[in-house]
């Protein structure tokens, strides 16, 4: 007969950290976050800024998930006359966050990374899974979690669409997006996509903020056009609210 374990007693724990970094461009990588208890559900946001003074080194954000899948994103260096270029992401079930630098062993990738993680911390939990439920929830084991990102970006006014934010989490959420345009010489267009396939395209006027609340956001991208020699600069700020749950369960051997 299988024997029962005691129900898990779980709480939600937040971890926040950030640091400047300098990594040799010889293929070296540095890990900034690692979840030792990789069976526990978590939600993570990451902001990364590339502050490298050269394009010789390629900076890549690497996120490893509990199921073994890996997400990578090349973070482009800033345009001439700018000091940094950023990217943001929401993800879940993350076990490690690293940055890899390659392309020129004589140079370094310089930047800043900031992450915010909410995870379930369980006593006598063994192998268990915290469940994320639909917003809103009346379950006493659930909390409405606020999570924010900020990315200052700059890119050529060449008409190419570039992703500034990815949301790879599956849970239901409501996100407020604020976009600012600091470049009078280029036309800036924001494209905001949701999980259900909906797509919103808006022109962001110079010196004005564009604000939008989106259910289950998937991606924010920016297209700049008008002056091939110009640089388009702005910011994307998001405020995401979602339900995060730790439910007690009776586990069996």
ZIVENJO-V520311 format. One record per residue. SS is DSSP state (@ for helix, = for strand, . for the rest). PSI is psi in radians with two decimals (* if undefined). D_CENTER is the distance of its C-alpha to the mean C-alpha in Angstrom with 2 decimals. Layout:
# ZIVENJO-V520311
((SS & PSI & D_CENTER) (SS & PSI & D_CENTER))
This chain:
# ZIVENJO-V520311
((. & 2.29 & 45.35) (. & 2.50 & 41.67) (. & 2.52 & 41.14) (= & 2.56 & 38.58) (. & 2.90 & 36.26) (. & 2.65 & 35.66) (. & 2.56 & 32.91) (. & 2.48 & 29.59) (= & 1.96 & 28.93) (= & 2.55 & 25.21) (= & 2.90 & 23.29) (= & 2.24 & 19.65) (= & 2.40 & 18.51) (= & 2.40 & 15.77) (= & 2.22 & 14.72) (= & 2.35 & 13.39) (= & 2.81 & 13.88) (= & 2.69 & 13.49) (= & 2.66 & 15.85) (= & 2.68 & 17.27) (= & 2.74 & 18.01) (= & 2.05 & 20.53) (= & 2.28 & 20.74) (= & 2.51 & 23.80) (= & 0.66 & 23.48) (. & 0.36 & 25.51) (. & 0.05 & 22.92) (. & 2.68 & 22.06) (= & 2.76 & 18.76) (= & 2.29 & 17.62) (= & 2.23 & 15.80) (= & -0.33 & 14.03) (= & 2.36 & 13.26) (= & 2.27 & 15.51) (. & 1.93 & 16.47) (. & -0.70 & 20.22) (. & 1.40 & 20.77) (. & 0.14 & 18.90) (. & -0.05 & 20.64) (. & 2.39 & 18.95) (. & 2.45 & 16.29) (= & 2.87 & 13.10) (= & 2.32 & 9.92) (= & 2.45 & 7.05) (= & 2.53 & 4.29) (= & 2.29 & 4.04) (= & 2.27 & 6.05) (= & 2.41 & 8.57) (= & 2.27 & 11.94) (= & 2.05 & 14.63) (. & 0.38 & 17.97) (. & 2.52 & 20.27) (. & 0.01 & 23.69) (. & 2.65 & 24.34) (. & -0.01 & 23.09) (. & -0.53 & 24.93) (. & 2.34 & 22.03) (= & 2.07 & 19.11) (= & 2.19 & 15.80) (= & 2.17 & 13.59) (= & 2.27 & 10.32) (= & 2.10 & 11.37) (= & 2.12 & 9.87) (= & 2.34 & 12.92) (= & 2.88 & 13.33) (. & -0.56 & 16.46) (. & 0.06 & 18.15) (. & -0.19 & 18.21) (. & 2.67 & 15.93) (= & 2.29 & 13.88) (= & 2.31 & 11.03) (= & 2.55 & 11.57) (= & 2.12 & 10.62) (= & 2.17 & 13.23) (= & 1.95 & 12.34) (. & 2.57 & 15.54) (. & 2.83 & 17.85) (. & 2.69 & 18.95) (. & 2.77 & 21.88) (. & 2.43 & 25.31) (. & -0.13 & 26.00) (. & 2.79 & 22.34) (. & -0.37 & 20.89) (. & 2.78 & 17.15) (= & 2.32 & 14.61) (= & 2.93 & 10.86) (= & 2.57 & 7.59) (= & 2.72 & 4.11) (= & 2.49 & 1.48) (= & 2.39 & 3.48) (= & 3.02 & 6.17) (= & 2.81 & 9.70) (. & 0.80 & 12.72) (= & 2.35 & 11.16) (= & -0.39 & 14.10) (= & 2.60 & 13.05) (= & 2.13 & 10.67) (= & 2.84 & 12.86) (= & 2.28 & 13.61) (= & 2.45 & 16.67) (= & 2.27 & 19.07) (= & 2.90 & 21.99) (. & -0.59 & 24.56) (= & 1.84 & 26.89) (= & -0.29 & 28.12) (= & -0.15 & 29.70) (= & 3.03 & 26.56) (= & 2.68 & 23.35) (= & 2.18 & 19.68) (= & 2.44 & 18.95) (= & -2.96 & 15.75) (= & 2.37 & 13.75) (= & 2.46 & 10.74) (= & 2.32 & 9.68) (= & 2.68 & 8.19) (= & 2.18 & 9.29) (= & 2.36 & 10.63) (= & 2.23 & 13.19) (= & 2.83 & 15.62) (= & 2.23 & 19.20) (= & 2.02 & 21.89) (= & 2.44 & 25.09) (= & 2.33 & 28.68) (. & 0.74 & 30.84) (. & -0.42 & 28.08) (. & -2.32 & 28.72) (. & 1.98 & 26.58) (. & 2.94 & 24.97) (. & 2.17 & 22.03) (. & 2.40 & 20.65) (. & 2.34 & 20.55) (. & 2.18 & 18.14) (. & 2.92 & 20.46) (. & 2.43 & 20.64) (. & 2.42 & 20.27) (. & 2.85 & 22.57) (. & 2.48 & 24.05) (. & 0.08 & 27.28) (. & 2.19 & 26.91) (. & -0.29 & 27.65) (. & 0.18 & 25.24) (= & 2.66 & 22.25) (= & 2.56 & 20.32) (= & 2.05 & 18.43) (= & 2.27 & 15.22) (= & 2.37 & 13.68) (= & 2.37 & 10.06) (= & 2.66 & 9.16) (= & 2.74 & 7.11) (= & 2.21 & 9.42) (= & 2.15 & 9.87) (= & 2.13 & 13.51) (= & 2.74 & 14.43) (= & 2.46 & 17.81) (= & 2.76 & 19.23) (= & 2.64 & 22.76) (. & 1.05 & 24.50) (. & 0.12 & 25.30) (. & 0.01 & 24.24) (. & 2.43 & 21.45) (= & 2.23 & 18.35) (= & 2.35 & 15.07) (= & 2.25 & 11.51) (= & -0.53 & 9.49) (= & 2.36 & 6.61) (= & 2.39 & 6.14) (= & 1.87 & 6.50) (. & 0.09 & 8.11) (. & 2.54 & 9.57) (. & -0.34 & 13.30) (. & 2.69 & 14.41) (. & 2.51 & 15.92) (= & 2.83 & 14.33) (= & 2.24 & 15.26) (= & 2.28 & 13.01) (= & 2.20 & 14.67) (= & 2.27 & 13.67) (= & 2.18 & 15.56) (= & 2.33 & 16.22) (= & 2.53 & 18.82) (= & 2.13 & 21.04) (. & 0.22 & 22.87) (. & 1.83 & 24.74) (. & -0.37 & 28.14) (. & -0.19 & 29.13) (. & 2.57 & 26.54) (= & 2.11 & 25.80) (= & 2.25 & 22.12) (= & 2.26 & 21.00) (= & 2.34 & 17.78) (= & 2.04 & 17.11) (= & 2.17 & 15.15) (= & 2.53 & 15.18) (= & 2.91 & 15.41) (. & -0.52 & 15.82) (. & 0.10 & 19.58) (. & -0.15 & 19.81) (. & 2.49 & 20.40) (= & 2.25 & 19.62) (= & 2.24 & 20.19) (= & 2.15 & 21.21) (= & 2.50 & 22.19) (= & 2.31 & 23.65) (= & 1.98 & 22.27) (. & 2.48 & 25.41) (. & 2.32 & 25.83) (. & -0.09 & 25.64) (. & 2.69 & 24.66) (= & 2.47 & 21.45) (= & 2.21 & 20.36) (= & 2.45 & 19.14) (= & 2.40 & 18.40) (= & 2.28 & 17.62) (= & 2.33 & 16.27) (= & 2.27 & 16.75) (. & 1.01 & 14.30) (= & 2.57 & 12.14) (= & -0.67 & 10.94) (= & 2.58 & 10.30) (= & 2.17 & 11.26) (= & 2.74 & 13.49) (= & 2.35 & 16.15) (= & 2.27 & 19.68) (= & 2.40 & 22.16) (= & 2.85 & 25.85) (. & -0.78 & 29.30) (. & 1.74 & 29.94) (. & -0.44 & 29.39) (. & 0.00 & 29.86) (. & 2.91 & 27.65) (= & 2.30 & 24.15) (= & 2.19 & 21.78) (= & 2.47 & 19.78) (= & -2.97 & 17.67) (= & 2.61 & 14.66) (= & 2.06 & 12.01) (= & 2.34 & 11.44) (= & 2.54 & 10.21) (= & 1.80 & 11.82) (= & 2.32 & 11.09) (= & 2.24 & 14.03) (= & 2.85 & 14.56) (= & 2.23 & 17.29) (= & 2.22 & 16.91) (= & 2.48 & 20.20) (. & 1.92 & 22.19) (. & 2.34 & 25.49) (. & 2.43 & 28.59) (. & 2.65 & 30.17) (. & 2.07 & 33.40) (. & 2.59 & 32.74) (= & 2.59 & 35.48) (. & * & 36.35))
